[in-house]
Amino acid sequence: MISQKMEGAINKQINEEIYSAYLYLSMAGFFAEQNLMGFHNWLFVQYHEELGHAEKFYRYLIERGGQVRLMAIREPERSWKSPKEAFEAVLKHERHITGRINELVEMAEAEKDRASFAMLQWFVNEQVEEEASAQDIVAKLEMVADHKQGLLMIDRALAERKKD
């Protein structure tokens, strides 16, 4: 049986993951409006990935005998000044999620909840990948600055990302 404290924290994390999906879907729409369909593709794939993260927490909570309590999802931003600003927002958000995962790990350690601690290790590793991916795109956008040809090359590369 999972503790009420951990149950509440995981329910909050389900909300965070669904908000992440909602944010990335909003960003995908932003890029579609600009006809940058590679950026759109990358974020649309990310949207699905975040829903998968929410589902992983959801299933875990049920497996541990917890009660799922879905909460309202706040409205995400809808526009950014540039692709770089949008991906800086992605990186900032992923760092926020990393902080939330780390808080869950600390809670699992404090409660000696070995099952939650073990499950959360997947998310710890996933966040390393998430931050590195966002950082890589930000770095590339910084390199090309305002050169439209460079932006189109990045767009073409991001179009190749496939949904798992």
C-alpha positions as CSV (number, residue, x, y, z in Angstrom):
1,M,0.0,0.0,0.0
2,I,1.2,3.5,-0.9
3,S,1.2,6.2,1.7
4,Q,-1.3,9.1,1.4
5,K,1.6,11.6,1.2
6,M,3.2,9.7,-1.7
7,E,-0.2,9.1,-3.3
8,G,-0.9,12.9,-3.2
9,A,2.5,13.7,-4.7
10,I,2.1,11.2,-7.5
11,N,-1.4,12.6,-8.3
12,K,0.2,16.0,-8.5
13,Q,2.9,14.6,-10.8
14,I,0.3,13.1,-13.1
15,N,-1.1,16.7,-13.4
16,E,2.4,18.0,-14.1
17,E,3.0,15.4,-16.8
18,I,-0.4,16.1,-18.4
19,Y,0.3,19.9,-18.3
20,S,3.7,19.2,-20.0
21,A,1.8,17.4,-22.8
22,Y,-0.6,20.3,-23.0
23,L,2.2,22.8,-23.1
24,Y,4.0,20.9,-25.9
25,L,0.8,20.6,-27.9
26,S,0.4,24.3,-27.6
27,M,3.9,24.8,-28.8
28,A,3.4,22.4,-31.7
29,G,0.4,24.5,-32.8
30,F,2.5,27.6,-32.5
31,F,5.1,26.1,-34.9
32,A,2.4,24.8,-37.3
33,E,1.1,28.4,-37.6
34,Q,4.6,29.4,-38.7
35,N,4.9,26.5,-41.2
36,L,7.8,25.1,-39.3
37,M,6.5,21.5,-39.4
38,G,9.7,19.9,-38.2
39,F,9.5,21.9,-34.9
40,H,5.8,21.0,-34.9
41,N,6.7,17.3,-35.3
42,W,9.3,17.3,-32.5
43,L,6.8,18.9,-30.1
44,F,3.9,16.7,-31.2
45,V,6.0,13.6,-30.5
46,Q,7.0,15.1,-27.2
47,Y,3.3,15.7,-26.4
48,H,2.7,12.0,-26.8
49,E,5.7,11.1,-24.7
50,E,4.5,13.3,-21.8
51,L,1.1,11.6,-21.9
52,G,3.0,8.3,-21.6
53,H,4.8,9.6,-18.5
54,A,1.4,10.6,-17.0
55,E,0.1,7.1,-17.8
56,K,3.1,5.5,-16.2
57,F,2.5,7.3,-12.9
58,Y,-1.3,6.6,-13.2
59,R,-0.7,2.8,-13.6
60,Y,1.8,2.8,-10.8
61,L,-0.6,4.5,-8.4
62,I,-3.3,1.9,-9.2
63,E,-0.8,-1.0,-8.8
64,R,0.1,0.3,-5.4
65,G,-3.5,0.5,-4.3
66,G,-3.6,4.3,-4.5
67,Q,-6.5,6.4,-5.6
68,V,-6.1,8.5,-8.7
69,R,-7.4,12.1,-8.3
70,L,-7.2,14.1,-11.5
71,M,-6.9,17.8,-11.1
72,A,-7.6,20.8,-13.4
73,I,-4.9,21.5,-15.9
74,R,-3.9,25.1,-16.3
75,E,-3.9,26.8,-19.6
76,P,-0.5,26.9,-21.3
77,E,1.1,29.8,-23.1
78,R,0.3,30.0,-26.8
79,S,3.0,32.1,-28.4
80,W,6.7,32.9,-28.2
81,K,8.8,35.6,-29.8
82,S,11.0,33.1,-31.6
83,P,11.8,29.4,-31.9
84,K,14.8,29.9,-29.6
85,E,12.5,31.5,-26.9
86,A,10.1,28.5,-27.3
87,F,12.9,26.0,-26.8
88,E,14.3,27.9,-23.9
89,A,10.9,27.5,-22.4
90,V,11.0,23.8,-23.1
91,L,14.4,23.6,-21.3
92,K,13.1,25.6,-18.4
93,H,10.1,23.4,-18.1
94,E,12.1,20.2,-18.2
95,R,14.3,21.5,-15.5
96,H,11.2,22.2,-13.4
97,I,10.0,18.6,-14.0
98,T,13.4,17.3,-13.0
99,G,13.1,19.2,-9.7
100,R,9.6,17.6,-9.2
101,I,11.0,14.1,-9.9
102,N,13.9,14.8,-7.5
103,E,11.4,15.8,-4.8
104,L,9.5,12.6,-5.3
105,V,12.7,10.6,-5.0
106,E,13.6,12.4,-1.7
107,M,10.1,11.6,-0.4
108,A,10.4,8.0,-1.3
109,E,13.8,7.8,0.4
110,A,12.4,9.6,3.5
111,E,9.5,7.2,3.7
112,K,11.6,4.2,2.9
113,D,9.3,3.4,0.0
114,R,11.6,1.2,-2.0
115,A,9.0,0.5,-4.7
116,S,8.4,4.1,-5.4
117,F,12.2,4.8,-5.3
118,A,12.8,2.0,-7.8
119,M,10.0,3.2,-10.2
120,L,11.3,6.8,-10.0
121,Q,14.8,5.9,-11.2
122,W,13.3,5.5,-14.7
123,F,12.1,9.1,-14.5
124,V,15.4,10.3,-13.1
125,N,17.2,8.8,-16.2
126,E,14.5,10.1,-18.5
127,Q,14.9,13.6,-17.3
128,V,18.6,13.5,-18.1
129,E,17.6,12.7,-21.7
130,E,14.8,15.3,-21.8
131,E,17.1,18.1,-20.6
132,A,19.9,17.1,-22.9
133,S,17.6,17.0,-25.9
134,A,16.1,20.5,-25.2
135,Q,19.6,21.9,-24.5
136,D,20.9,20.6,-27.8
137,I,18.1,22.3,-29.7
138,V,18.6,25.6,-27.8
139,A,22.4,25.4,-28.6
140,K,21.7,24.8,-32.3
141,L,19.2,27.7,-32.4
142,E,21.9,29.9,-30.8
143,M,24.4,28.9,-33.5
144,V,22.1,29.8,-36.4
145,A,20.9,33.0,-34.7
146,D,18.7,34.9,-37.3
147,H,19.9,32.9,-40.3
148,K,16.8,31.5,-41.9
149,Q,18.7,28.8,-43.8
150,G,20.0,27.4,-40.5
151,L,16.5,27.5,-39.0
152,L,15.2,25.5,-42.0
153,M,18.0,23.0,-41.5
154,I,17.1,22.5,-37.9
155,D,13.4,22.2,-38.9
156,R,14.3,19.5,-41.4
157,A,16.3,17.6,-38.7
158,L,13.5,17.8,-36.2
159,A,11.0,16.5,-38.7
160,E,12.8,13.1,-38.6
161,R,11.9,12.4,-34.9
162,K,9.6,9.4,-34.7
163,K,7.0,8.5,-32.1
164,D,8.1,5.5,-30.1
